[in-house]
Amino acid sequence: MVLEKLEAYYNYFSQRKAGWFILLCTGLLIGLGLIVLSSASLSFIKSENHFHKQLLWCTLGVPLFLIGCFVDLKFLKKRCSWILTLFAIALVIVLIPGIGKMVNGSRRWIAVGGFNIQVSEFAKVAVIFWLAQYLNNSESNRSSFKIGFLIPLLVVASMCGLIFLEPDYGTAMLIGAVTVTLLFLAGARLLYIWFAIFGGLLAISILIYLNPTRMGRIVAFLDVENNKLSGAYQLWQGMLGFASGGLYGRGLGQGRQQLVYLPEAHTDFIFPIFSEEWGSLAAISVLAIYLTLFLTITHSAKKLHNNFAKFLAYGIALTIIYQVIINVGVVTGLLPTKGMGLPFISYGGSNLVLLSFMIGLLLNCFSEDQREWECRNSNGEQLRKPTKGQLSSPFPH
């Protein structure tokens, strides 16, 4: 089994450049994140040793990456429903006082061996697994309201509801956005998609209105300058970081915002710190790396013959790029403040380990699909042509 996998990877990397691009982009982003955290560790968070912790998480991410690379996709496919159920139970457990750890008013973590595990981060992958399996199995009914839209939406909505209770609005909205996009790519009618978007926005608006803390964030977001010393303090300091860096930056370790001014400088608002020290040109280059990673994954995914692997790859690509869009939108003032880190760069062990596993899983999907294709060709078999509703491009509508 292992030798077959290694042979599949050898053939894949020798014939395609996509895998190298994915590894290069991922390595660059993780490396930049460690550099920025090493600079931030010279400031007020030095005592917490976030740089060394992140380095440890990177080390732990390597075996998770290898597991993603070598896990049997057929084994995984048969157990997607069990995985989703397991993490649904975990989301319930984390809400129990005394088990779930509360930080800044949110109960999202479970303490395991000195580390805080954010369950909702792993629930994201469980949802992608289940959706990939469901959409693969319901190929002939993807355009129907009940099978192709209502059932998957209700299942995912139940997971998002548990995440809302933590509360973690950002992760719930991220999962919802990925789900709706995957249903669109799978062939769900556009009318259903608009219905889901409108319903989701309405539900989120009501929840925000009923929550004074989050409603205050919206009010502060709409008038940043007048709320720069209260609700919009963090956003205002982030904007000052962007302005202070200019085009070329103040230099590594020379940033001022990370000293005492900008809260959560090592997590949600690490991008302004990077821009202040490295400059706007470097910040734009980082966004270009993310775009290259996304386009490389989607371009390779649309060539996959296995629909389960195809939806899995699309789900991973969307999870990464939507998280980037939300984080950058927040720190630049385009979106209300929301606690969501920048993939591969922000401090956060659960997210980094999970992303490492997802990248390994991506390479697994690509190499395994090529191995199956070569085996069928060598046996003289022909894969069936795509039927109506089966993906042939990232944007089939």
C-alpha positions in Angstrom: 0.0 0.0 0.0 2.7 2.5 1.0 4.9 1.6 -2.0 1.9 2.1 -4.3 1.3 5.5 -2.8 4.9 6.5 -3.1 4.9 5.4 -6.8 1.7 7.4 -7.3 3.3 10.5 -5.8 6.5 10.0 -7.9 4.4 9.8 -11.1 2.3 12.8 -10.1 5.2 15.1 -9.2 7.3 14.0 -12.2 4.4 14.8 -14.7 2.7 17.8 -13.1 3.9 21.0 -11.5 0.7 21.6 -9.5 2.0 19.7 -6.5 5.2 21.6 -6.3 3.3 24.9 -6.5 1.1 23.9 -3.7 4.0 22.8 -1.5 6.0 26.0 -2.4 3.1 28.3 -1.6 2.3 26.5 1.7 6.0 26.5 2.8 6.4 30.2 2.0 3.3 31.2 4.0 4.3 29.1 7.0 7.8 30.5 6.9 6.5 34.1 6.7 4.2 33.4 9.6 7.1 32.1 11.8 9.2 35.2 10.9 6.4 37.6 11.8 5.7 35.7 15.1 9.4 35.8 16.0 9.3 39.5 15.6 6.1 39.8 17.6 7.6 37.6 20.3 10.1 40.4 21.0 7.2 42.5 22.2 4.6 42.2 25.0 3.8 38.5 24.1 7.4 37.4 24.7 6.4 35.8 28.0 3.9 33.6 26.3 6.4 32.2 23.8 4.0 32.1 20.9 6.8 31.7 18.4 8.1 28.5 20.0 4.6 27.2 20.4 3.9 27.8 16.7 7.2 26.1 15.9 6.0 23.1 17.9 2.7 23.1 16.1 4.5 23.1 12.8 6.4 20.1 13.9 3.2 18.4 14.9 1.7 19.3 11.5 4.3 17.2 9.7 2.8 13.8 10.8 -0.7 15.1 10.1 0.5 16.2 6.6 1.8 12.7 6.0 -1.4 11.1 7.3 -3.3 13.3 4.8 -0.9 12.1 2.1 -1.2 8.4 2.8 -4.7 7.9 4.1 -6.9 5.6 2.0 -9.5 7.8 0.3 -11.8 4.9 -0.1 -11.6 4.1 3.6 -12.2 7.8 4.4 -15.1 8.0 2.0 -17.0 5.1 3.6 -16.7 6.8 7.1 -17.6 10.4 6.3 -21.0 10.1 8.1 -19.3 8.7 11.2 -16.7 11.4 11.2 -19.4 14.1 11.0 -21.4 12.5 13.8 -18.3 12.2 16.0 -17.5 16.0 15.6 -21.2 16.9 16.1 -20.9 15.1 19.5 -17.7 16.9 20.2 -19.4 20.3 19.5 -22.0 19.4 22.1 -19.4 18.3 24.6 -17.4 21.6 24.3 -20.5 23.5 25.3 -20.6 21.7 28.7 -19.2 23.9 31.5 -16.2 22.4 33.1 -15.2 20.5 29.9 -15.2 23.3 27.3 -12.7 26.1 28.1 -14.0 29.6 27.9 -11.8 32.4 26.4 -13.0 36.0 25.8 -16.6 34.9 26.4 -16.6 32.0 23.9 -16.5 28.3 24.8 -14.7 26.8 21.9 -11.8 24.8 23.3 -11.1 21.6 25.0 -7.8 21.4 27.0 -5.8 18.2 26.1 -2.4 17.7 27.5 -1.6 21.4 28.0 -2.9 22.3 24.5 -6.2 23.9 23.7 -8.0 22.1 20.9 -10.6 24.2 19.0 -13.2 21.7 18.0 -15.0 23.9 15.5 -11.8 24.0 13.4 -11.9 20.2 12.9 -15.6 20.3 12.4 -15.0 22.3 9.2 -13.1 19.3 7.7 -15.8 16.9 8.9 -18.4 18.9 7.0 -16.3 19.0 3.8 -15.8 15.2 4.0 -19.5 14.6 4.4 -20.5 17.0 1.6 -18.0 15.4 -0.8 -19.4 12.0 0.0 -23.0 13.1 -0.2 -22.6 15.1 -3.5 -20.7 12.2 -5.0 -23.5 9.7 -4.1 -26.3 12.0 -5.2 -25.0 12.7 -8.6 -28.2 12.0 -10.5 -30.3 14.2 -8.1 -28.1 17.2 -7.5 -30.6 19.6 -9.2 -33.6 18.5 -7.1 -34.7 20.6 -4.2 -34.9 17.9 -1.6 -31.9 15.7 -2.4 -29.6 18.2 -4.0 -30.3 21.2 -1.7 -32.5 20.8 1.3 -31.0 17.7 2.9 -27.3 18.8 2.8 -28.3 22.3 3.9 -30.2 21.0 6.9 -27.4 18.7 8.0 -24.8 21.5 7.7 -27.1 24.0 9.4 -27.3 21.7 12.4 -23.5 21.7 12.7 -23.4 25.5 12.3 -26.1 25.9 14.9 -23.9 24.1 17.5 -21.0 26.4 16.5 -23.2 29.4 16.9 -23.9 28.4 20.5 -20.2 28.6 21.4 -20.5 31.4 20.1 -18.3 31.3 17.0 -20.1 33.2 14.2 -17.1 33.5 12.0 -16.5 29.7 11.7 -20.2 29.1 11.2 -20.4 31.6 8.4 -17.3 30.2 6.8 -18.8 26.6 6.8 -22.1 28.0 5.4 -20.3 29.9 2.6 -18.3 26.8 1.6 -21.4 24.6 1.7 -23.5 27.0 -0.5 -20.6 27.3 -3.0 -20.1 23.5 -3.2 -23.9 23.0 -3.8 -23.7 25.6 -6.6 -20.7 23.8 -8.2 -22.5 20.5 -7.9 -25.4 21.8 -10.0 -28.0 23.1 -7.5 -30.5 25.5 -9.1 -29.5 29.2 -8.7 -32.9 30.0 -7.2 -32.1 27.6 -4.3 -28.7 29.2 -3.8 -30.1 32.7 -3.6 -32.7 31.4 -1.1 -29.9 29.9 1.1 -27.8 33.1 0.9 -30.8 35.3 1.8 -31.9 33.0 4.6 -28.4 32.7 6.0 -27.9 36.5 6.0 -31.3 37.0 7.6 -30.5 34.5 10.4 -27.1 36.0 11.1 -28.5 39.5 11.1 -31.1 38.5 13.7 -28.6 36.8 15.9 -26.3 39.8 15.8 -29.1 42.2 16.6 -30.0 40.1 19.6 -26.4 40.1 20.8 -25.4 43.5 22.3 -21.7 42.8 22.0 -21.8 41.9 18.3 -24.2 44.7 17.6 -21.8 47.1 19.2 -19.1 45.8 16.8 -21.4 46.5 13.8 -22.0 50.1 15.1 -18.3 50.6 15.6 -17.5 49.2 12.2 -19.9 51.7 10.5 -18.2 54.7 12.2 -14.6 53.7 12.9 -13.1 57.1 13.6 -15.6 58.1 16.2 -15.3 54.7 17.9 -11.5 54.4 17.7 -11.0 54.4 21.5 -13.8 51.9 22.1 -15.5 49.3 19.9 -13.3 50.1 16.8 -10.0 50.4 18.7 -8.4 47.2 17.3 -9.5 48.0 13.7 -8.1 51.6 14.1 -4.8 50.4 15.4 -4.6 47.9 12.5 -5.2 50.7 10.0 -2.4 52.7 11.6 -0.1 49.7 11.2 -0.9 49.6 7.4 -0.3 53.3 7.1 2.9 53.2 9.2 4.6 50.6 7.1 4.2 52.4 3.7 5.4 50.7 0.6 8.6 49.2 2.0 8.0 48.7 5.7 9.8 49.8 8.9 11.9 46.7 9.0 11.7 43.4 10.8 11.2 43.9 14.5 10.7 47.6 14.1 6.9 47.7 14.2 5.3 49.8 16.9 1.7 48.5 16.8 2.6 45.1 18.2 4.2 46.6 21.3 1.2 47.6 23.4 -1.2 49.1 20.9 -2.7 46.3 18.9 -4.5 43.5 20.8 -4.4 40.0 19.2 -1.4 41.1 17.1 -0.2 37.5 16.7 -3.6 36.0 15.7 -6.5 37.9 14.0 -4.5 41.1 13.3 -1.2 39.7 12.2 -1.5 41.0 8.7 -1.3 44.7 9.7 1.9 43.8 11.7 3.3 42.1 8.6 2.5 45.1 6.5 4.0 47.5 9.0 7.3 45.7 9.1 7.5 44.5 5.5 5.5 47.1 3.6 2.4 47.2 1.4 4.3 45.6 -1.6 5.2 42.6 0.5 1.6 42.4 1.8 0.2 42.4 -1.7 2.8 39.7 -2.6 1.4 37.5 0.2 -2.1 37.9 -1.2 -0.7 36.9 -4.6 0.6 33.7 -3.0 -2.8 32.9 -1.6 -4.4 33.5 -5.0 -1.8 31.3 -6.7 -2.5 28.5 -4.2 -6.2 28.8 -4.8 -6.0 28.9 -8.6 -3.5 26.0 -8.6 -5.8 23.8 -6.5 -9.0 24.6 -8.4 -7.3 24.1 -11.8 -6.0 20.7 -10.7 -9.3 19.8 -9.1 -11.4 20.3 -12.2 -9.3 17.7 -14.0 -10.0 15.0 -11.4 -12.1 12.0 -12.6 -13.1 11.0 -9.1 -16.0 13.2 -7.9 -15.4 12.5 -4.2 -11.8 13.7 -4.6 -13.0 16.6 -6.8 -15.5 18.0 -4.2 -13.0 17.4 -1.4 -10.3 19.4 -3.2 -12.8 22.2 -4.0 -14.0 22.3 -0.4 -10.4 22.6 0.9 -9.6 25.4 -1.6 -12.7 27.3 -0.7 -12.1 26.9 3.1 -8.6 28.5 2.7 -9.6 31.3 0.4 -12.7 32.3 2.2 -10.8 32.4 5.5 -8.2 34.7 3.8 -11.0 37.0 2.4 -12.7 37.3 5.8 -9.4 38.0 7.7 -8.1 40.6 5.2 -11.6 42.1 4.9 -11.7 42.5 8.7 -8.2 44.0 9.2 -8.7 46.5 6.3 -12.1 47.7 7.5 -14.1 46.1 4.7 -15.9 43.7 7.1 -16.9 43.9 10.7 -14.4 42.6 13.3 -14.5 38.8 13.5 -12.1 36.5 15.2 -10.6 34.5 12.3 -6.9 34.1 11.7 -4.9 34.3 8.5 -4.3 30.7 7.2 -0.7 29.4 7.7 0.5 32.8 9.1 -1.6 33.6 12.2 -0.8 31.9 15.5 -3.1 29.0 16.2 -2.2 25.4 16.6 -5.5 23.8 15.7 -5.8 25.7 12.5 -2.2 25.1 11.4 -2.3 21.3 12.1 -5.6 21.1 10.4 -4.3 23.0 7.3 -1.3 20.7 7.2 -3.6 17.7 7.1 -5.7 19.3 4.4 -2.7 20.1 2.1 -1.6 16.5 2.5 -5.1 15.3 1.6 -5.1 17.5 -1.5 -1.9 15.9 -2.8 -3.4 12.5 -2.0 -6.5 13.3 -4.1 -4.4 14.4 -7.0 -1.9 11.5 -7.0 -4.5 8.9 -6.3 -6.7 10.1 -9.2 -3.7 10.0 -11.6 -2.8 6.5 -10.4 -6.4 5.2 -11.0 -6.4 6.9 -14.4 -3.1 5.3 -15.4 -4.3 1.9 -14.2 -7.5 2.1 -16.2 -5.7 3.2 -19.3 -3.1 0.4 -19.0 -6.0 -2.1 -18.7 -7.7 -0.6 -21.8 -10.6 0.8 -19.8 -12.2 4.1 -20.6 -13.7 6.3 -18.0 -17.3 7.3 -18.7 -18.0 10.7 -20.0 -19.3 13.3 -17.6 -23.1 13.2 -17.3 -25.4 16.1 -17.0 -24.8 17.7 -13.6 -21.3 16.2 -13.2 -18.5 18.8 -12.7 -16.5 19.6 -15.8 -15.2 23.0 -14.7 -15.1 25.1 -11.5 -18.0 27.2 -12.7 -20.5 25.0 -14.5 -23.4 27.4 -14.5 
